[in-house]
Amino acid sequence: QVQLVESGGGLVQAGGSLRLSCAASESIFSRNAAGWYRQAPGKQREVVAIITSSGYINYSDSVKGRVTISRDNAKNTIYLQMNSLKPEDTAVYYCAAWGAGYDYWGQGTQVTVSS
């Protein structure tokens, strides 16, 4: 069973930056699509950014221009660099990887942005 472990969350003031990391127990990011999702209290989980195995990247409109997703296949890790953070970015952030008929999820890391 593949394990994904997120890190890098925390408390930051509005306008600040954080870099989230997601380390996989196996080399999966080079052959699977992966991405970051978030879930705020009382809201549904939503996609933040995705990166495919071929390197195609897409961002949600709410974070476009403020976040960057990247991948280091040698380290089996994907990252989410978040800048100009806003209070509405407060959520639990999850990384995921998926393929045909399967998906893997991390346990989540809390990001809290104070105003």
ZAMILUM-872837 format. One line per field, with one value per atom (N, C-alpha, C): residue number from 1; atom name; x, y, z. Coordinates in Angstrom, 2 decimals, padded with zeros to 5 digits. Example, Ala and Ser with C-alpha at 12.3 -4.5 7.8 and 13.67 -1.06 7.14 Angstrom:
2
n 1 1 1 2 2 2
atom N CA C N CA C
xx 013.19 012.30 013.20 012.85 013.67 012.90
yy -005.69 -004.50 -003.30 -002.25 -001.06 000.03
zz 007.80 007.80 007.80 007.08 007.14 007.87
# end
This chain:
115
n 1 1 1 2 2 2 3 3 3 4 4 4 5 5 5 6 6 6 7 7 7 8 8 8 9 9 9 10 10 10 11 11 11 12 12 12 13 13 13 14 14 14 15 15 15 16 16 16 17 17 17 18 18 18 19 19 19 20 20 20 21 21 21 22 22 22 23 23 23 24 24 24 25 25 25 26 26 26 27 27 27 28 28 28 29 29 29 30 30 30 31 31 31 32 32 32 33 33 33 34 34 34 35 35 35 36 36 36 37 37 37 38 38 38 39 39 39 40 40 40 41 41 41 42 42 42 43 43 43 44 44 44 45 45 45 46 46 46 47 47 47 48 48 48 49 49 49 50 50 50 51 51 51 52 52 52 53 53 53 54 54 54 55 55 55 56 56 56 57 57 57 58 58 58 59 59 59 60 60 60 61 61 61 62 62 62 63 63 63 64 64 64 65 65 65 66 66 66 67 67 67 68 68 68 69 69 69 70 70 70 71 71 71 72 72 72 73 73 73 74 74 74 75 75 75 76 76 76 77 77 77 78 78 78 79 79 79 80 80 80 81 81 81 82 82 82 83 83 83 84 84 84 85 85 85 86 86 86 87 87 87 88 88 88 89 89 89 90 90 90 91 91 91 92 92 92 93 93 93 94 94 94 95 95 95 96 96 96 97 97 97 98 98 98 99 99 99 100 100 100 101 101 101 102 102 102 103 103 103 104 104 104 105 105 105 106 106 106 107 107 107 108 108 108 109 109 109 110 110 110 111 111 111 112 112 112 113 113 113 114 114 114 115 115 115
atom N CA C N CA C N CA C N CA C N CA C N CA C N CA C N CA C N CA C N CA C N CA C N CA C N CA C N CA C N CA C N CA C N CA C N CA C N CA C N CA C N CA C N CA C N CA C N CA C N CA C N CA C N CA C N CA C N CA C N CA C N CA C N CA C N CA C N CA C N CA C N CA C N CA C N CA C N CA C N CA C N CA C N CA C N CA C N CA C N CA C N CA C N CA C N CA C N CA C N CA C N CA C N CA C N CA C N CA C N CA C N CA C N CA C N CA C N CA C N CA C N CA C N CA C N CA C N CA C N CA C N CA C N CA C N CA C N CA C N CA C N CA C N CA C N CA C N CA C N CA C N CA C N CA C N CA C N CA C N CA C N CA C N CA C N CA C N CA C N CA C N CA C N CA C N CA C N CA C N CA C N CA C N CA C N CA C N CA C N CA C N CA C N CA C N CA C N CA C N CA C N CA C N CA C N CA C N CA C N CA C N CA C N CA C N CA C N CA C N CA C N CA C N CA C N CA C N CA C N CA C
xx 000.85 000.00 000.88 000.65 001.41 000.97 001.93 001.65 002.11 001.28 001.61 001.63 002.68 002.81 003.06 002.11 002.24 002.97 003.62 004.26 004.35 004.66 004.87 003.75 002.64 001.55 001.89 001.02 001.25 000.41 000.76 000.06 000.91 000.29 001.00 000.08 000.66 -000.15 -000.53 -001.61 -002.03 -000.89 -000.70 000.40 001.65 001.67 002.84 002.88 003.88 004.10 004.30 003.98 004.25 004.58 005.40 005.65 005.26 004.29 003.86 004.62 004.90 005.57 004.71 004.81 004.10 005.07 005.50 006.45 005.73 006.04 005.43 006.38 005.80 006.62 007.16 006.62 007.09 007.20 007.86 008.04 006.78 005.83 004.56 004.31 004.95 004.62 005.09 006.08 006.57 005.62 004.73 003.85 002.37 002.06 000.67 000.43 -000.81 -001.21 -001.26 -001.03 -001.05 -001.53 -001.87 -002.34 -002.54 -002.93 -003.25 -004.71 -005.36 -006.74 -006.79 -007.88 -008.06 -009.51 -009.69 -011.04 -011.10 -011.91 -012.13 -013.29 -013.37 -014.47 -015.82 -016.67 -018.02 -018.12 -017.02 -017.03 -016.57 -016.89 -016.46 -014.99 -014.37 -012.98 -012.92 -011.93 -011.80 -010.38 -010.24 -008.92 -008.21 -006.94 -006.11 -005.21 -004.51 -003.59 -003.34 -003.14 -002.81 -001.61 -000.90 000.21 000.16 000.17 000.11 001.51 001.58 002.88 003.68 002.98 003.67 004.03 003.60 003.98 002.92 001.75 000.67 000.24 000.03 -000.33 -001.58 -002.43 -003.62 -003.89 -004.38 -004.69 -006.14 -006.69 -008.03 -007.95 -009.05 -009.07 -008.79 -009.15 -009.01 -007.55 -006.65 -005.24 -004.31 -004.84 -004.02 -003.22 -001.92 -001.05 -000.41 -000.89 -000.35 000.33 000.05 000.63 001.34 002.28 003.02 003.15 002.72 002.91 004.15 004.91 006.09 006.32 007.25 007.46 008.95 009.43 010.80 010.73 010.84 010.69 011.78 012.96 014.06 013.79 013.02 012.70 011.29 010.60 009.21 008.37 008.50 007.85 007.23 006.07 005.50 005.40 005.37 005.37 004.23 003.86 002.93 003.48 004.02 004.49 003.32 002.99 001.85 002.35 002.05 002.43 001.19 001.39 000.29 -000.94 -000.72 -001.80 -002.88 -004.11 -005.28 -005.97 -006.73 -007.48 -008.37 -008.89 -009.76 -008.99 -007.68 -006.88 -006.78 -007.31 -007.28 -008.05 -007.38 -007.99 -007.00 -007.49 -006.60 -006.25 -004.96 -004.48 -004.06 -004.55 -004.27 -003.54 -002.60 -002.06 -002.66 -002.70 -003.28 -002.56 -002.61 -002.11 -003.11 -003.30 -004.35 -003.99 -004.67 -004.55 -005.89 -005.86 -007.09 -007.58 -008.64 -009.26 -008.66 -007.77 -007.20 -006.79 -006.70 -006.17 -005.57 -004.65 -003.98 -004.09 -004.27 -004.42 -003.52 -003.03 -002.31 -003.28 -002.72 -003.55 -003.93 -003.27 -003.59 -002.66 -002.50 -001.74 -002.51 -002.59 -003.41 -002.66 -003.33 -002.83 -003.82 -003.31 -004.15 -003.54 -004.33 -003.87 -004.63 -003.91 -004.54 -004.58 -005.62 -005.78 -005.10
yy -001.19 000.00 001.24 002.10 003.34 004.28 004.91 005.91 007.27 008.26 009.66 010.42 011.17 011.91 013.38 014.21 015.65 016.29 017.40 018.20 019.64 020.53 021.92 022.86 022.34 023.22 023.99 024.92 025.71 026.95 027.83 029.10 030.20 031.00 032.08 033.29 034.45 035.67 035.87 036.57 036.90 037.58 037.17 037.70 036.85 035.91 035.06 033.90 033.05 031.92 030.63 029.53 028.20 027.30 026.29 025.25 023.91 023.27 021.96 020.90 019.81 018.67 017.42 016.54 015.25 014.18 013.35 012.29 010.96 010.26 008.95 007.83 006.72 005.58 004.80 005.08 004.43 005.47 005.08 005.98 005.97 006.85 006.85 008.12 009.20 010.47 010.56 009.76 009.80 009.09 008.27 007.50 007.70 008.59 008.87 010.37 010.73 012.10 012.28 013.49 013.80 015.22 015.52 016.88 017.19 018.42 018.92 019.30 018.92 019.28 019.96 020.61 021.20 021.12 021.12 021.09 022.04 023.05 024.01 023.53 023.96 023.54 023.83 022.82 023.00 023.04 022.81 022.87 021.54 021.35 020.15 020.25 019.10 019.07 019.58 020.41 020.99 020.83 020.77 020.65 022.00 021.96 023.17 023.19 022.09 022.01 020.56 020.30 018.95 018.98 017.86 017.69 016.27 016.12 014.79 014.21 012.94 012.30 012.93 013.50 014.14 015.59 016.08 017.43 018.49 018.09 019.07 019.54 020.83 021.43 022.26 022.21 023.05 023.49 024.70 025.28 025.70 025.67 026.22 027.74 028.32 029.77 030.52 029.93 030.61 030.77 029.99 030.05 030.40 030.47 030.71 032.00 031.91 033.06 033.18 032.38 032.45 031.16 030.07 028.79 028.13 027.28 026.53 025.09 024.16 022.75 022.28 021.42 020.88 019.46 018.80 017.38 017.08 016.26 015.76 014.24 013.67 012.22 011.46 012.03 011.36 011.24 012.18 012.16 011.63 011.21 010.72 011.74 013.00 014.07 015.10 015.57 016.73 017.86 019.08 020.27 021.20 022.04 023.12 024.38 025.26 026.55 027.52 028.07 028.98 030.34 031.35 032.72 033.59 034.77 035.73 035.05 034.33 033.57 034.48 033.99 034.73 033.91 034.57 033.81 032.73 032.97 031.97 030.76 030.78 029.61 028.64 029.04 028.17 026.89 025.77 024.46 023.36 022.15 020.99 020.67 020.57 020.30 018.84 018.20 016.79 016.64 015.73 015.35 014.01 013.79 012.56 012.19 010.91 010.40 009.36 009.28 008.38 007.82 006.73 006.09 005.45 004.55 003.89 002.96 003.35 002.49 002.53 003.46 003.54 004.97 005.25 006.54 006.39 007.23 007.27 008.67 008.76 010.05 010.12 011.28 011.52 011.83 012.04 012.28 013.75 014.60 016.02 016.81 018.08 019.01 020.31 020.83 022.02 023.28 024.12 025.46 026.46 027.35 028.39 029.74 030.61 031.94 032.96 033.70 034.71 036.05 036.81 038.13 039.22
zz 000.00 000.00 000.00 -000.97 -001.05 000.07 000.69 001.73 001.26 001.52 001.23 002.54 002.79 004.03 003.72 004.13 003.93 005.10 004.82 005.86 005.38 006.31 005.93 006.28 006.79 007.17 008.43 008.77 009.97 009.98 010.91 011.08 010.44 009.60 008.93 008.82 008.82 008.66 007.19 006.98 005.62 004.88 003.64 002.84 002.91 003.83 004.00 003.03 003.23 002.34 003.12 002.49 003.02 001.86 002.14 001.15 001.74 001.13 001.55 000.77 001.45 000.81 000.98 000.03 000.10 -000.37 000.57 000.26 000.12 -000.94 -001.18 -000.79 -000.36 000.07 -001.12 -002.29 -003.52 -004.62 -005.68 -006.81 -007.67 -007.31 -008.02 -008.82 -008.43 -009.05 -010.51 -010.86 -012.23 -013.20 -012.66 -013.54 -013.25 -012.31 -011.97 -011.91 -012.15 -011.87 -010.36 -009.92 -008.50 -008.30 -007.08 -006.85 -005.39 -005.17 -003.83 -003.79 -002.70 -002.43 -001.07 -000.80 000.53 000.95 002.26 002.82 004.01 003.86 004.94 005.80 007.06 007.93 007.31 007.28 006.76 005.26 004.57 003.11 002.52 001.26 000.56 000.18 000.04 -000.42 -001.85 -002.13 -003.46 -003.97 -005.26 -005.86 -005.80 -005.56 -005.55 -006.80 -007.02 -008.16 -008.50 -009.78 -010.20 -011.14 -011.17 -012.11 -012.64 -013.93 -014.51 -014.66 -015.00 -015.17 -016.30 -017.26 -018.39 -018.10 -016.94 -016.55 -016.78 -017.26 -017.41 -016.02 -015.87 -014.58 -014.74 -013.72 -013.71 -012.28 -012.15 -010.84 -010.79 -009.59 -009.41 -009.55 -009.95 -010.14 -008.83 -007.71 -006.42 -005.99 -006.57 -006.15 -007.31 -008.52 -009.70 -009.53 -009.81 -009.67 -008.30 -007.34 -005.98 -005.55 -006.24 -005.83 -007.02 -006.69 -007.70 -007.23 -008.08 -007.79 -008.55 -007.90 -008.55 -008.07 -008.74 -008.47 -008.55 -007.63 -007.67 -007.69 -008.86 -008.99 -008.23 -008.17 -007.47 -005.98 -005.45 -004.01 -003.76 -004.79 -004.65 -003.89 -004.26 -003.51 -004.46 -004.09 -004.75 -003.75 -004.26 -003.42 -003.84 -002.90 -003.20 -002.54 -003.35 -002.85 -002.87 -001.73 -001.62 -001.15 -001.93 -001.62 -001.49 -000.93 -000.77 -000.18 000.89 001.50 002.07 001.99 002.46 003.54 004.42 005.43 004.82 003.65 003.02 002.50 002.57 002.24 003.42 004.56 005.73 005.47 005.66 005.38 005.74 005.71 005.74 004.29 004.03 002.67 002.56 001.51 001.27 -000.07 -000.12 -001.42 -001.82 -003.11 -003.65 -004.93 -005.23 -006.50 -006.98 -008.28 -008.77 -010.13 -010.44 -011.75 -012.08 -013.03 -013.46 -012.35 -011.67 -010.68 -009.29 -009.02 -007.68 -007.38 -006.10 -005.67 -004.27 -003.97 -002.68 -002.11 -000.81 -000.13 001.09 001.36 002.59 003.72 004.91 006.09 006.25 005.49 005.54 006.44 006.11 006.95 007.05 008.26 008.52 008.10 007.36 007.03 007.60 008.42 009.02 008.71 008.09 007.72 008.56 009.36 010.22 009.51 009.83 009.19 009.98
# end
